[in-house]
Amino acid sequence: MTILIKVLQFFLSLSILIFIHELGHFLAAKAFKTRVEKFYLFFDWGFSLFRCKKVNGKWRFKFFSKNVPEKYTVTEYRDAAGKKQKNYEPIDLNTLPEDDWRRSDETEYGIGWFPLGGYNKIAGMVDESMDKSQMKQPPQPWEFRSKPAWQRFIIMVAGVFMNVVLAFVIYIGLLTANGEKYLPTAEVNKYGIAVDSLGYELGFRDGDKILSVDGKYYEDFSKIPLQIIIDKAKTVEVERQGRNMTIELPEDATRILLSTQDADFISTRLPFVVDSIADSIAVNGKMELSPARLAGLRKGDQIIGINEIETPYFHDFRKAIVHFKNQDFQLRALRANDTMVFDMHLGEQAIIGASVKSFDMAVKEYTFFQAIPAGFSKTFSELGDYWKQVKLIFSPKTKAYESVGGFISIGKIFPDTWIWSVFWRMTAFLSIALAVMNILPIPALDGGHILFLLFEIITRRKPSDKFMEVAEMVGLVLVLGLVILANGNDIIRLFK
């Protein structure tokens, strides 16, 4: 059930993102009177689940139908040099039945069967469909290729623009409804940070209080690890045992952190004050009373040790408890002014069935009108951060390409339970990611078309259709390579 919930969230989010992206291209094309032959959610290779189109003034609907043949007949011949060529001849539409879809120049709307994408088929445009039949005919005034370069530029950039707008609208809604919840760095600095072996190697120590990263103070603690990685931070100022000092990060810190995918190289540190006790836990597939409940531990008790091992903080307890599987031990805790000792026994799992009382989160409330500038700022802050992450991927020194994830990684970012606020936050993030990835200057992506259009606007020289076909093919190979890399990394991680 957990996997199903993640999958449903992934596909719903992806469908919204692609629909909005393609809607941007569609609306811009229609605004400049450019014919859009097909507008599809998902891909319809061979057949579609649903399609509709206005034919002779009436809407017609089809379900589970094969693709309609093109408006051209194709014949092959050999030229004087003996090379095989194709000839495209338009079909005489007047010879077709009145209800034949090919008689209508209206847009065909539909839902394909392959649920990972969607597209617009804009007349007179070299795109990923590699449909050359129309391009062999003389240009028509309603085709993409006949429009001025500035109009074609707007049509191409409209998809990315709509993804940014979607993120902006979602953030406005989230900030208005829920405000902005975050963990203040000042709260974390009450006890300092906890570090793992990698954090220790980079120069951090348990109890350090982070004051700034490259001279900048971050009020939201969760942003600090990310900024250290994507900004390739050089220094972190900390307070250690009452003295301020500067940690000089090694030059390859970003590469090390990305190669290990260690998000917990620095984390929060807090006393293990019991917040709640679980009545039961799963043991060998059966539900049994939790060790904490059996021993008599209570909410508010502060755990300070296991046998002779001191565990003043939760991360100390977590490190120590794993060594007591299938063993009896004594757990020490403070209750009011008394030190209590509890006899416990663990099974195969290093779980006692007690949760830790966490930090108090800060919440910044917004009215609708306050959320508009805040949403704008958050959108472009996320855009900037994601762009920095993409640049790391193309930097060989960081080896960030090894941490690129595909559909499995994307699916994992959604929670096990359906929480609408989290769903929309993840959708906003993915919308920004889609915008950034699509604007990359790679043929077959919007960014590739935009690059060629900018060249045309500046030089007033239009690339030939043949050049665009070759560029599109090269771009498709590059995009396919990125998809294989990302999903290949996912598969490799499954077997590690």
Buried (B, 14 or more C-beta within 10 A) or exposed (E): EEEEBBEEBBBBBBBBBBBBBBBBBBEBBEEBEBBBBBBBBBBBEEEBBBBBBBBEEEEBEBEEBEBBEBBBEEEEEEEEEEEEEEEBEEBEEEEEEEEBBBBBEBBBBBBBBEBBBBBBBBBBBBBBEEBBBBBBBEBEEBBBBBBEBEBBBBBBBBBBBBBBBBBBBBBBBBBBEBBBEBBBBEBBBEBBBBBBEBBEEBBBBBBBBBBBBBEEEBEBBEBBBBBBBBBBBBEBBBBBEEEEEEBEBEEEBBBBBBBEEBEEBBBBBBBBBBEEBBEEBEBEEEEBBBBBBBBEBEEEBBBBBBEEBEBBBBBBBBBBBEEBEEEEBEBBBBEEEEEBEBEBEBBEBBBBBBBBBEBEEBEEEBEEEBBBEBBEEBBBEBBEBBBBBBEBBEBEEBBBBBBBBBBBBBBEBBBEEEEEEBBBBBBBBBBBBBBBBBBBBBBBBBBBBBBBBEBBBEEEEBBEBEEBBBBBBBBBEBBEEBEEBBBEBBEEEEEE
